[in-house]
Amino acid sequence: AWLDARQDLAARLEPMLWRQVATLEQHERVLQALLQGVRDLRQLLDRHLLWIRSHAPVDLAWFGRWPAAVADLAKPSRFATTARLLAESLAARPLPFVLAAGILFALAWLRRRARVHLAALGQRLRDVRKDRYLRTVAALAWTVVAALPLAAALWRGGELLQGVGERGKYSDSLGQALQALALPAITLSFLAWLVRERGLAHAHFRWTRQRRDALRTWLPWLQAVLLPLYFIVALGFIRNQDLAIEVSSRIGVVAAGVFSAAALAWLLAPDRLWHGRGALPRPSTLRRVLRVALPLALVAIAVLALQGYVYSAAIVFNAQFASVGVVIAVGVLHGLLARWFALGERRLALRRLDQKREAEAQALADGGAPDENGGEAIPVDLDEDLALDKVNEQTRRLLRAVKLVLLVAGLAWVWADVLPAFARLDEIVLWSITQAAPDGGDTMLPITLMAALLGVLALALTFVAARNLPGLLEIGLLSKVNMDAASRYAVTSVSRYAIVMIGIVVGLGLLGLRWGQLQWLAAALTVGLGFGLQEIFANFVSGLILLFERPFRVGDVITVNNLDGTVTRIRTRATTILDFDNKEIVVPNKAFITGQLVNWTLTDETTRIVVKVGVDYGTDPALVHRLLMQAATENSRVLETPAPRSWLLEFGANSLDFELRVFVGGMLDRLAVRNEINVRLVELFAENGVGFAFPQLDVHVRDLPEPKPPQTPT
């Protein structure tokens, strides 16, 4: 009976369990739909929230609320209550206050020591041979420590205020506002210490005096005006009361926008922030546009706040203030990288200079013989300028590229909360294109304003990346890999081609030019390559073959089409050769593939020199062999292996023809060794009575005409 009852219960329980599972699955689907709806709603809010007014535009009634807002902001009873709560907290728990006072005292003492240490570190940089990068790191650390006291006081004071009262009360809101003010405070304080005399920007980054003076002129005003306004705006939004936001925060946003616009317009004037070291800065369209656009953007924030977009204006203003911090951070990172590159180049220049001096001293010790190069123009890469701010153009381009990437990444992070609002640009259709559908029909694909802007940005980034990323790849990665210079050159060249191709495809694709529209253009281009552009296309393909097959490398000495010289550059269409007359010859790449090429230094620079000598008949051949070998063995540039050899090759019409064959270790020694051996042979032949043969001609006259009898005068 019990078994039957259990079986009956199990039979009735199983359908109930299945119904419960089905109900749970239905609830799961409903929950997923709700979550998706919440995500869609959030995206919709992110797109449209900044474009919606939070308050009414400014009118006369708004000015009438000023007295109430001022009374609400500076209500004495609130500050008295906050002071009483602080006193009670100090009496009940004095340890946090004592620790905060101790930390602030230590930071203030370190700040006084920072002045001395920064001046001492800047003074030590004058000795270029003992300069070290760690001194710049130490200067950066002291600059950060000197900028900390005010921000630390604000942050710690905010924490103490949040702990003394109830959450949501005025003391808690005041503490949160002080903590929000800490980041702008340390930003401006760090910038002030950065541009001090003999500070990090002066002694280490080599910023010009005009730039430092311009910042020092406005920084006290920025700290005195912007920090209180930022505090008022933050306090109003943290309290989340309509009167504080509509009046106090709106006034703060408007005043901060107008004041920042005036300061930025003054700072971006010529010979201030834009002032560069050396020659006068070239007029830049981008700088002129920025000088107008950035202050206008700040004024636009004030106008938005006056029109009722207080919430939107506050968010944009906060993002722009954080953007200043990003620009300062990128500027410091750029200075650190520039100094690192400059110190590396300085060490390289010092090493080359020392090597040159040692070589000159060794030459003088060996008898003062000059280093002869046979009159050849040999390219020498020796930088003797040891100034820190003299960084070569390639490094400057790489630093500009790195700075641009860091700036874009930092600004994207700062504006991450605002960027979804710009997704509304994806709703503005500029034009439409026809695209084949999977079913074989045609569909209209809209090209929005956002896609067009991204396409233009992709093409611009392609241009920047194609110019700078290959060089950055070579210096940052390939130079640390066990790879020769020619292989690195090939990799960087191919990477440049790949960047251009990928960037063009992506950029044009965003603009609506897909492969389906370009395939006919590609076919026509192929026909053009087969006819009018075949030589250019042949040179391009030949250039790729040269980069990968590498019959010669940059720096090799080659002979092609009776042209001798050193390879200085391998480009897409042609290769540049520097001949021994210091003339640059541009040779199409096709000539290297289809013609005969002699590479004198492909695997080994050892080459043979043949010195031909003709002596008089009757001269002892053994004596001539001995003198030739003596001239060869006495020359220090002649290699012992392979050994020099002398040969009597022919009995010439006027001489016994000898050849002296010797090997030298480098191309620069060929003419010098030939000259030295010839001079020595003249001396040895004169000492041993051996004469050089010269062409002789014997004239044999067989019949002479009869002389005419003298004529007698009549």
QUIQUINOR-V50124 format. One line per field, one symbol per residue. ss: DSSP state (A for helix, B for strand, O for the rest). psi: psi as a letter, one per 20 degrees, with the letter a starting at -180 (. if undefined). burial: + if it has 9 or more other C-alpha atoms within 8 Angstrom, else -. Layout:
# QUIQUINOR-V50124
ss: ???
psi: ???
burial: ???
This chain:
# QUIQUINOR-V50124
ss: OAAAAAAAAAAAAAAAAAAAAAAAAAAAAAAAAAAAAAAAAAAAAAAAAAAOOOOOOOOAAAAAOAAAAAAAAOOAAAAAAAAAAAAAAAAAOAAAAAAAAAAAAAAAAAAAAAAAAAAAAAAAOOOOOOOOAAAAAAAAAAAAAAAAAAAAAAAAAAAAAAAAOOOOOAAAAAAAAAAAAAAAAAAAAAAAAAOOOOOAAAAAOOOOAAAAAAAAAAAAAAAAAAAAAAAAAAAAAAAOOAAAAAAAAAAAAAAAAAAAAAAAAAAOOOOOOOOOOOOOOOOOAAAAAAAAAAAAAAAAAAAAAAOOOAAAAAAAAAAAAAAAAAAAAAAAAAAAAAAAAAAAAAAAAAAAAAAAAAAAAAAAAOOOOOOOOOOOOOOOOOOOOOOOOOOOAAAAAAAAAAAAAAAAAAAAAAOAAAAAAAAAAAAOBBBBBBBBOOOOOBBBBBBBAAAAAAAAAAAAAAAAAAAAAAAAAAAAOAAAOOOOAAAAAAAAAAAAAAAAAAAAAAAAAAOOOOAAAAAAAAAAAAAAAAOOOAAAAAAAAAAAAAAAAOOOOOOOBBBBOOBBBBBBBBOOOBBBBBOOOOOBBBBBOAAAAAOOBBBOOOOOOOBBBBBBBBBOOOOOAAAAAAAAAAAAAAOOOBOOOOOOBBBBBBBOOOOBBBBBBBBBOOAAAAAAAAAAAAAAAAAAAAAAOOOBOOOOOOOOOOOOOOOOOOOOOO
psi: ghhhgghgghhhhghgghhgghgghghgggghhgghhggghghgghhigijpphrqrpahhhhiigghgghhhlohhghggghghggghhhhnighhggghgghgghhghhhhhgggghghhhiihnhijpqhhhggghgghggghihgghhggghhggghhihaqpirhhghgghhghhigghghghgghghhjqpkaghghgilqqhgghhgghgighgghhghghgggggggghhhlqgghghfghgggggghggghggghhghjqqkdhiprqcrpqqpphgghghhggghhhhhhgggghhiilggghhghghhhghhghgggghgghggggghggghghgggghghgghghhgghhhhhjjjpqopjkjqopppnoojojphjnprhghggghhggggghgggghhggjhihhhhiihhiiopgrqqpqprhjiapqpoqorhgggghgghghghggghhhhggghggghghiiqmprhghhggghghhgggggggggggghghijnrhhhihhhhghhgghhiehjhgghghghhggghhghlirrpiqprpplkpqapphpoaghrppporijkpppopqhhhhgiappooikghpjprqppoppprqqiqohhgggghghghghipiipqhpqqqqqqohqnrhjrooqpporqqirhiighgggghggghhggghhhjkpqpqqpqopooogpqqpqpqqpqq.
burial: ------------------------------------------+--++++++-+----+---+--++--++-------+---+--++--++---+--+--+---+--++-+++-+--+++-+++-+-----+-+-++--++-+++++++++++++++++++++-+++---+++++++++++++++++++++++++++-++++++++-++-+++++++-++-+++-+++-+++++++++++----+++++++-+++++++-++++++-+++--+++++----------+---++-+++-++-+++++++++++++++++-+-+++-++++-++--++++++++++-++--++-++---------++--------+------------+-+--+---+++++-+++--++--++--++--+-+++++++-++--++------------+++++++-++++++-+++++++++++++++-+++------+-+++-++-+++-++--++-++++++-+----+---------++---++--++++-++++++--+-+++-+++++---+++++-+--++++++++-+----++++++--+-+-++++--+++-+-+-++++--+----++-+++-+++-+--++----+-+-+-----++++++++++++++-++++++-+++-++--+++---+--+---------------------
